[in-house]
Amino acid sequence: MDTIADTEKMLQVASLAELPEAAEEFLTFLAGNTTISTVLFEGEMGAGKTTFIKAICKELGVIDPVSSPTFSIVNEYLTGNGRPVYHFDFYRINEEQESVNIGVYDYFDSGNLCLIEWPTKIPNLLPDHYMLVTITSGAGEERLITLKQY
């Protein structure tokens, strides 16, 4: 796992078995910038966005089942210390107003961790500061996970 700069990090994952370590690296990198609580996940369908979010939630001590909120748009989980984590999936959003109607700004402004799949569906609603996680598929279970702070 290599650090590119203070604002960017690349994680090489050879198999699903390495996801807990990658999730731990992600959380350490995120903790380095206390102003960021919104994390955007980009990657092709099937790249492993939800799978990586599951690993992150497990590292946070979430005991609730973690699944993609494709139809509900947002799922709330509690960490081991009782803090909420919000998991969004905007894949089925047709227009940004749908997100506004569910109170997306309240979630983003809460200071709690917001994990967002398909953020390209709501570009005008995203906060100014966030982390972008880009997942690129390789052979088999190999993934390149790029973390970049904005």
C-alpha positions as CSV (number, residue, x, y, z in Angstrom):
1,M,0.0,0.0,0.0
2,D,1.6,3.2,-1.1
3,T,1.1,6.9,-0.2
4,I,1.3,9.3,-3.1
5,A,0.9,12.5,-1.1
6,D,-0.8,13.7,2.0
7,T,-4.1,14.1,0.1
8,E,-3.9,10.9,-2.0
9,K,-3.3,7.3,-1.2
10,M,-3.4,4.1,-3.4
11,L,-4.3,0.7,-1.9
12,Q,-3.6,-2.5,-3.9
13,V,-6.0,-5.3,-2.9
14,A,-5.1,-8.7,-4.3
15,S,-8.2,-10.5,-2.9
16,L,-11.3,-10.1,-0.7
17,A,-9.3,-11.4,2.2
18,E,-7.3,-8.1,2.1
19,L,-10.3,-5.9,2.4
20,P,-10.1,-5.6,6.2
21,E,-6.6,-4.2,6.0
22,A,-7.6,-1.8,3.2
23,A,-10.6,-0.6,5.3
24,E,-8.2,0.0,8.2
25,E,-5.9,2.0,5.9
26,F,-8.9,3.9,4.6
27,L,-10.0,4.8,8.1
28,T,-6.5,5.9,9.2
29,F,-6.3,8.1,6.1
30,L,-9.7,9.6,6.7
31,A,-8.8,10.3,10.3
32,G,-5.9,12.4,9.1
33,N,-8.4,15.1,7.9
34,T,-11.0,15.8,10.6
35,T,-13.0,18.2,8.3
36,I,-14.1,15.4,6.0
37,S,-17.1,13.3,6.8
38,T,-18.4,12.7,3.3
39,V,-16.9,9.9,1.2
40,L,-17.8,9.4,-2.4
41,F,-17.4,5.9,-4.0
42,E,-16.9,5.6,-7.7
43,G,-16.3,2.6,-9.8
44,E,-18.0,0.5,-12.5
45,M,-21.0,-1.6,-11.6
46,G,-19.6,-4.7,-9.7
47,A,-16.3,-3.0,-8.9
48,G,-16.8,-3.6,-5.2
49,K,-18.1,-0.3,-3.8
50,T,-20.7,-1.9,-1.5
51,T,-18.2,-4.7,-0.6
52,F,-15.6,-2.1,0.5
53,I,-18.2,-0.2,2.4
54,K,-19.1,-3.4,4.3
55,A,-15.5,-3.9,5.2
56,I,-15.3,-0.2,6.4
57,C,-18.4,-0.6,8.5
58,K,-17.0,-3.8,10.0
59,E,-13.8,-2.0,11.0
60,L,-16.0,0.7,12.6
61,G,-17.7,-2.0,14.7
62,V,-21.1,-1.9,12.9
63,I,-23.0,-5.0,13.9
64,D,-26.1,-4.3,11.8
65,P,-26.3,-6.0,8.3
66,V,-24.7,-3.7,5.8
67,S,-26.3,-3.8,2.3
68,S,-26.7,-1.5,-0.6
69,P,-29.6,1.0,-0.1
70,T,-30.4,0.9,-3.8
71,F,-34.2,1.1,-3.3
72,S,-34.3,2.9,0.1
73,I,-31.6,5.4,-1.0
74,V,-30.1,5.6,2.5
75,N,-29.3,3.1,5.2
76,E,-28.3,4.1,8.8
77,Y,-25.9,1.9,10.8
78,L,-24.5,2.4,14.3
79,T,-20.8,2.0,15.0
80,G,-19.4,0.2,18.0
81,N,-19.4,3.6,19.9
82,G,-23.0,4.4,18.9
83,R,-22.3,6.9,16.2
84,P,-24.4,6.8,13.1
85,V,-23.0,6.0,9.6
86,Y,-25.1,6.9,6.6
87,H,-24.8,4.8,3.5
88,F,-26.3,6.2,0.3
89,D,-26.9,4.7,-3.1
90,F,-28.1,7.3,-5.6
91,Y,-28.1,4.9,-8.6
92,R,-31.9,5.1,-9.0
93,I,-32.1,8.9,-8.5
94,N,-33.5,10.6,-11.6
95,E,-33.1,14.1,-10.5
96,E,-31.3,15.8,-7.6
97,Q,-34.5,17.1,-6.1
98,E,-35.3,13.5,-5.0
99,S,-32.2,13.6,-2.8
100,V,-33.2,17.0,-1.4
101,N,-36.6,15.6,-0.6
102,I,-35.1,12.9,1.6
103,G,-33.1,15.5,3.6
104,V,-29.7,14.9,2.1
105,Y,-28.4,18.2,3.4
106,D,-29.3,17.2,7.0
107,Y,-27.3,14.0,6.6
108,F,-24.3,15.8,5.1
109,D,-24.4,18.6,7.7
110,S,-24.6,16.1,10.6
111,G,-20.9,15.6,10.9
112,N,-21.5,11.9,10.8
113,L,-19.8,9.6,8.3
114,C,-21.7,9.7,4.9
115,L,-20.7,6.9,2.5
116,I,-22.1,7.7,-1.0
117,E,-22.3,5.3,-4.0
118,W,-23.1,6.9,-7.4
119,P,-22.3,10.5,-6.3
120,T,-22.3,11.5,-10.0
121,K,-26.1,11.5,-9.8
122,I,-26.1,14.5,-7.3
123,P,-23.1,16.6,-8.3
124,N,-24.7,20.0,-7.3
125,L,-25.6,18.7,-3.8
126,L,-22.2,17.5,-2.7
127,P,-20.2,19.3,0.0
128,D,-17.1,21.3,-0.8
129,H,-14.8,18.9,1.2
130,Y,-15.0,15.2,0.7
131,M,-12.9,12.1,0.0
132,L,-13.2,10.4,-3.3
133,V,-12.7,6.6,-3.3
134,T,-12.2,5.2,-6.8
135,I,-12.2,1.4,-7.2
136,T,-10.8,-0.1,-10.4
137,S,-11.1,-3.8,-11.1
138,G,-8.2,-5.9,-12.1
139,A,-7.9,-9.6,-12.7
140,G,-10.1,-11.8,-10.5
141,E,-10.5,-10.2,-7.1
142,E,-7.7,-7.6,-7.6
143,R,-8.7,-4.0,-7.0
144,L,-6.9,-0.7,-7.0
145,I,-8.5,1.7,-4.5
146,T,-7.5,5.3,-4.9
147,L,-8.3,7.7,-2.0
148,K,-8.2,11.4,-2.7
149,Q,-9.1,14.3,-0.4
150,Y,-10.8,17.4,-1.8
